[in-house]
Amino acid sequence: MTAPSELRLLPWVGPEGKPCYLSTDDRGGYLSRLADNIEAVQLGFAAELLEQAPQTLDDADAEPDEIHSLARELTGALRDVLRVAISRSYFPT
C-alpha cells in the first residue's frame, strides 16, 4: 500500500465532490499524463483570467453581472491553482 504522502491529488473531484487520489509508481502512466495535461489547462486558464481581470475591474461602465461573472471564474481558477499547488507539494494542506 502506498503511504498517504505518496498519493497524488488529481485535478478533479469524485462523487459527492470528494478529492481523487492516484497511487502509482508510474509517473508516465495514462492517468498521470492526463492529470498533467488537465493541470496545464487549468493553470493556463487562470493565467488568462488574471491577465483579463484588470480590464473588467478598471472599466467604470462594467455591469455588475460582468464583475460577478469574473469573480466566479476567478474563484474557480483559484480553487484549481490551489489544488495543483497542493498536488505538487508547493502548498501544505
N, C-alpha and C positions, 0 to 999 in steps of 0.2 A: 504494500500500500504506500502511496506517495504521501509524504508529510504535507500538512496544510500550507506550509510556507513554499512548497514546490508547485502548488496548483496555480494555474494561470487563470486570472479573471478574464472572462471573454467579454467582448464589446456588445453583448446583447443580453437580454434577460429571458428567463424561462417562464413557465406557467406561474401565474399569480405575481408576476413582476420580481421574482426571486433571481438573484445572481446565478450565472452559469460559470462553471469552472472546468478547465481541461487538465487532465492528468495524463501526461505523456512525456517520454524522454525524446521524442522525435519532433524537434522544433521545425522541421521541414515538412511535416505531415500536412494533409489536406486541411484539417481544422485549424492548425496553427497558421498556415498561409492565408486561409480565409479570414481569420481574426486579424492578421496583419493588414490585409487589404481593407477590411472594414474600418479599422482604426485609422488608416491613412486617409480614407474618405472623410471620416468624422473630423479629423484634425484639419483637413483642407477646407471643409465647410465652415468650421469655426474661424479659421483664418480669414475666409472671405467675408463672413458676417462682421468680424471685428474691423475689417477694412471699410465696410459699407456703413457701419453704425454711426460714425460721426456725421455723415451726410444727412441722415434722417434726424438725428438729435439736434443738429445745428440749423435745421430748416424750420424757421418760425411758422411756416404755413403747414407743417406736418400735421396730419389729422391724428386725433387720439387713437384711432384704430391702427394706424401705421405704427405708432410708438408702442402700442400694446402688442402688436404682432412681432415687432423687433424684440421686445422684451421676452416674449415666449420663445422665439427662436434662439436668442442668446442664452436663455436659461437651459434649453435643451442641449445646446452646443457645450455649455459649461459643464453640464452633467456628463456628457460624453468625454470631454477632455479630462475631467477628474477621474473617470473610470479608466481611461488609458493610463493616466499617471499612476493610479493605484496598481493597475495590472503590471506596469513596468517597474514597480517599486520606487517610483520617484516621489511618492507621497505616502506617508504612513497611514494606516487605517485606524 
